[in-house]
Amino acid sequence: MRVPLPGLRAVTTTAGVLAVAAVVVHLVVVRPAQQIEQARTDGLAAARTLTEQVLSYRPASRDADLARARGLVTGDFGRQFGTVLDSVVGPALDRGVGTRTTVTGPVSSTPSPTGSPPCST
């Protein structure tokens, strides 16, 4: 014969509510924070790779490097950058001068009261 324990229903209900609350907190708070951090990490990795690809050129692979750089930038910046590639980078490569860009970490800037943004790493 089962003997009902006093308060067992209240304890079981409370435990169920706490379990549901823990799941909700995980889904609403913890998981989005993890996704934001993963997006930040992925974005920095992509920025590092693409920046190095856009700004690295060798005389031996002149045409391929310039085509790669042109293909990675778009819009108004792409048009302006194409002008720089034609007027500065291309002639430098023709003279045997290349460049290799390595991104070492993120840089952030915030506007200063004087108008020139300070940069920090």
C-alpha positions in Angstrom: 0.0 0.0 0.0 1.4 3.4 -1.0 1.4 6.1 1.6 1.3 9.6 0.1 4.0 11.9 1.5 2.9 15.3 2.5 4.4 18.0 0.3 5.6 15.6 -2.3 3.4 17.1 -5.0 4.7 20.6 -4.2 8.4 19.4 -4.3 7.8 17.6 -7.6 6.0 20.6 -9.1 8.7 23.0 -7.9 11.4 20.7 -9.4 9.6 20.6 -12.7 9.2 24.4 -12.8 12.9 24.9 -12.0 13.9 22.5 -14.8 11.7 24.3 -17.3 13.1 27.6 -16.1 16.7 26.3 -16.5 15.9 25.3 -20.1 14.3 28.6 -20.9 17.3 30.5 -19.5 19.7 28.4 -21.5 17.7 29.0 -24.7 17.1 32.7 -24.1 20.3 33.8 -22.5 23.2 31.4 -22.7 22.8 30.0 -26.2 22.5 33.4 -27.9 25.6 34.6 -26.0 27.5 31.6 -27.3 26.2 32.2 -30.8 27.3 35.9 -30.6 30.8 34.8 -29.5 31.0 32.3 -32.3 30.0 34.9 -34.8 32.6 37.3 -33.5 35.3 34.6 -33.8 34.2 33.6 -37.3 34.0 37.3 -38.4 37.5 38.0 -37.1 38.9 35.0 -38.9 37.2 36.0 -42.1 38.4 39.6 -41.8 41.9 38.4 -41.1 42.0 36.1 -44.2 40.4 38.5 -46.6 42.5 41.5 -45.5 45.6 39.5 -46.1 44.4 38.4 -49.5 43.4 41.9 -50.6 46.6 43.6 -49.4 49.3 41.0 -50.3 51.0 41.0 -53.8 54.1 39.4 -55.3 55.7 40.4 -58.6 55.9 36.7 -59.6 52.1 36.4 -59.4 51.2 40.0 -60.3 48.2 39.4 -62.5 46.6 36.7 -60.2 47.2 38.8 -57.1 45.7 41.9 -58.6 42.7 39.9 -59.9 42.2 38.3 -56.5 42.3 41.7 -54.8 39.8 43.2 -57.3 37.4 40.3 -56.8 37.3 40.7 -53.0 36.2 44.4 -52.9 33.0 45.8 -54.2 31.0 49.0 -54.6 32.4 52.4 -54.4 35.4 51.2 -52.3 36.1 48.5 -55.0 36.2 51.2 -57.7 38.5 53.4 -55.7 40.6 50.5 -54.7 40.9 49.5 -58.4 42.3 52.9 -59.1 45.0 52.4 -56.4 45.8 49.0 -57.8 46.3 50.5 -61.3 48.2 53.6 -60.3 50.3 52.4 -57.3 50.4 48.7 -56.7 50.7 47.5 -60.4 53.6 49.8 -61.2 55.3 48.8 -57.9 55.0 45.2 -58.8 56.4 45.9 -62.3 59.5 47.3 -60.5 59.8 44.1 -58.4 58.3 45.5 -55.2 55.7 43.3 -53.5 54.0 43.4 -50.1 52.7 40.8 -47.7 50.1 41.8 -45.2 49.7 39.9 -41.9 46.8 40.7 -39.5 47.9 40.2 -36.0 44.7 41.1 -34.2 41.5 43.2 -34.2 41.7 47.0 -33.9 38.9 49.0 -32.6 38.4 52.7 -32.7 36.0 55.1 -31.0 35.4 58.7 -31.9 37.3 61.2 -29.8 36.1 64.7 -28.9 38.7 66.2 -31.2 37.4 64.3 -34.2 40.3 62.0 -34.8 39.6 58.5 -33.7 42.2 56.9 -31.4 43.0 53.3 -32.3 43.8 50.5 -29.8 44.5 46.8 -30.2 
